[in-house]
Amino acid sequence: MTSEIKMVKKKLRYRVVTINGDHYLIDTGYPFWKGLLPYSFWLFPQTSFRFKDEKVLSGLEIAKNEGRGKVTALTGIGVGLSFFLSSIMDYLNIPTSRLLNGTILLFGLTVILFLHFYYNRLNKENLAQILDVKQLKTEKLLIRPKSISHFVNYTVLYTVIVGLSILFFTGFIESGNIILLLCCMSFFYLLIFCSAIMVAPHKTYGKLANR
């Protein structure tokens, strides 16, 4: 059995898994709870939509393997900015209570979720112009890492993002610093986006769950 996973250009949450000449489209952003618990992509079957039309495949405009690089770059930028801005943080503290800071943080994370869902809806609408998934047969796929190195590299990256997120969250609630709030929102988005790396092209493979 031959298996190949590719990203869809400008729709990085979608993957095309090719198994023995058949193509399966999967949505790494659905269901939403898998985005918050990304290891579930390797533990549980993923719903896919089967199609064979090569014209549809070309219309999806398969992208290069950029997902992991973008997350790594954004993580590095976030860490770099946090150190660069540390010298002016004391001037950006909001004299508010922890309860109010927690409320502000919750509102900021809600904004990120709203933007995330809005972007996903636009992706679905654009995808529907190329491929009507409602008319396709569904299959259950198992996604697995090809090597232990991908598992280790992902685990390190995910641990760093989670650790920094917790640090920023607690830091903002304690200090009410505006920079920390922006870091909280940025790293929360990275946490949501991490699920896409679980189905990384060339690093993972897919197989039918019932075979």
ROGU-537088 format. One record per residue (C-alpha): x, y, z. Coordinates in steps of 0.25 Angstrom, whole numbers, padded with zeros to 4 digits, always signed. Example, Ala and Ser with C-alpha at 12.3 -4.5 7.8 and 13.67 -1.06 7.14 Angstrom:
+0049-0018+0031/+0055-0004+0029/
REM end
This chain:
+0000+0000+0000/+0005+0014-0004/+0001+0026+0004/+0004+0041+0001/-0001+0053+0009/-0001+0067+0003/-0006+0081+0008/-0017+0089+0000/-0011+0102-0004/-0017+0114+0004/-0025+0104+0012/-0015+0099+0021/-0025+0092+0030/-0028+0082+0019/-0020+0070+0014/-0021+0061+0002/-0017+0047+0006/-0015+0038-0006/-0015+0023-0004/-0013+0014-0016/-0018+0024-0026/-0030+0028-0018/-0031+0042-0012/-0037+0045+0002/-0039+0060+0007/-0038+0062+0022/-0041+0074+0030/-0031+0076+0042/-0040+0086+0048/-0052+0077+0050/-0056+0073+0060/-0051+0086+0068/-0048+0078+0080/-0037+0070+0072/-0030+0084+0070/-0029+0086+0085/-0024+0071+0087/-0016+0070+0075/-0010+0056+0079/-0024+0051+0076/-0021+0051+0061/-0011+0039+0063/-0020+0032+0073/-0034+0032+0067/-0039+0030+0052/-0041+0043+0044/-0053+0045+0035/-0049+0047+0020/-0057+0049+0007/-0053+0040-0004/-0051+0045-0018/-0044+0040-0031/-0045+0052-0041/-0031+0057-0044/-0037+0070-0049/-0042+0073-0035/-0029+0069-0029/-0022+0079-0039/-0033+0089-0035/-0029+0088-0020/-0015+0094-0024/-0006+0085-0015/+0003+0094-0007/+0017+0092-0002/+0020+0087+0012/+0020+0100+0019/+0011+0097+0031/+0021+0093+0041/+0031+0104+0036/+0021+0115+0039/+0017+0110+0053/+0032+0109+0056/+0035+0123+0050/+0023+0129+0058/+0027+0122+0071/+0041+0128+0069/+0036+0142+0066/+0027+0141+0078/+0038+0137+0087/+0048+0148+0081/+0038+0159+0083/+0035+0155+0097/+0049+0157+0101/+0051+0169+0092/+0039+0176+0099/+0042+0172+0113/+0049+0185+0115/+0037+0193+0113/+0027+0184+0120/+0027+0191+0133/+0021+0203+0125/+0009+0195+0120/+0003+0189+0132/-0012+0192+0134/-0015+0195+0149/-0027+0185+0149/-0030+0173+0158/-0028+0159+0155/-0042+0156+0153/-0043+0167+0142/-0030+0163+0136/-0036+0149+0135/-0049+0155+0128/-0040+0163+0118/-0032+0150+0115/-0045+0142+0113/-0050+0153+0104/-0037+0153+0096/-0037+0138+0094/-0052+0138+0090/-0048+0148+0079/-0037+0139+0074/-0047+0127+0074/-0057+0136+0066/-0047+0139+0055/-0042+0125+0055/-0057+0120+0052/-0059+0132+0042/-0046+0128+0034/-0051+0113+0034/-0064+0117+0029/-0058+0124+0017/-0049+0112+0015/-0061+0103+0014/-0068+0113+0005/-0056+0114-0005/-0055+0098-0004/-0069+0096-0008/-0067+0103-0021/-0057+0092-0025/-0062+0080-0018/-0076+0077-0012/-0072+0068+0000/-0087+0066+0003/-0088+0057-0010/-0076+0049-0006/-0074+0036+0001/-0068+0036+0015/-0057+0027+0020/-0049+0026+0033/-0034+0028+0032/-0023+0025+0042/-0012+0036+0042/+0001+0031+0047/+0015+0038+0048/+0025+0032+0039/+0037+0033+0049/+0040+0034+0063/+0047+0047+0060/+0034+0054+0055/+0027+0050+0068/+0039+0055+0077/+0040+0068+0069/+0025+0071+0069/+0025+0068+0084/+0036+0078+0087/+0030+0089+0079/+0016+0086+0085/+0022+0086+0099/+0029+0099+0097/+0016+0106+0092/+0008+0100+0103/+0018+0104+0113/+0019+0119+0108/+0004+0120+0107/+0003+0116+0122/+0014+0126+0125/+0007+0137+0118/-0007+0134+0123/-0002+0134+0137/+0007+0146+0135/-0005+0155+0129/-0014+0151+0140/-0004+0155+0151/+0001+0168+0144/-0010+0172+0134/+0002+0175+0124/-0003+0178+0110/+0009+0172+0103/+0006+0159+0111/-0009+0160+0106/-0004+0160+0092/+0005+0149+0094/-0006+0141+0100/-0015+0143+0088/-0004+0139+0079/+0000+0127+0086/-0014+0122+0087/-0016+0123+0072/-0003+0115+0071/-0009+0104+0080/-0021+0103+0071/-0012+0103+0058/-0003+0092+0064/-0014+0081+0060/-0010+0083+0045/+0004+0079+0048/-0001+0065+0053/-0004+0062+0038/+0009+0067+0033/+0012+0064+0018/+0024+0055+0017/+0025+0053+0032/+0012+0045+0033/+0004+0035+0025/-0011+0030+0024/-0017+0017+0023/-0032+0012+0023/-0037+0009+0037/-0045-0003+0033/-0034-0010+0026/
REM end
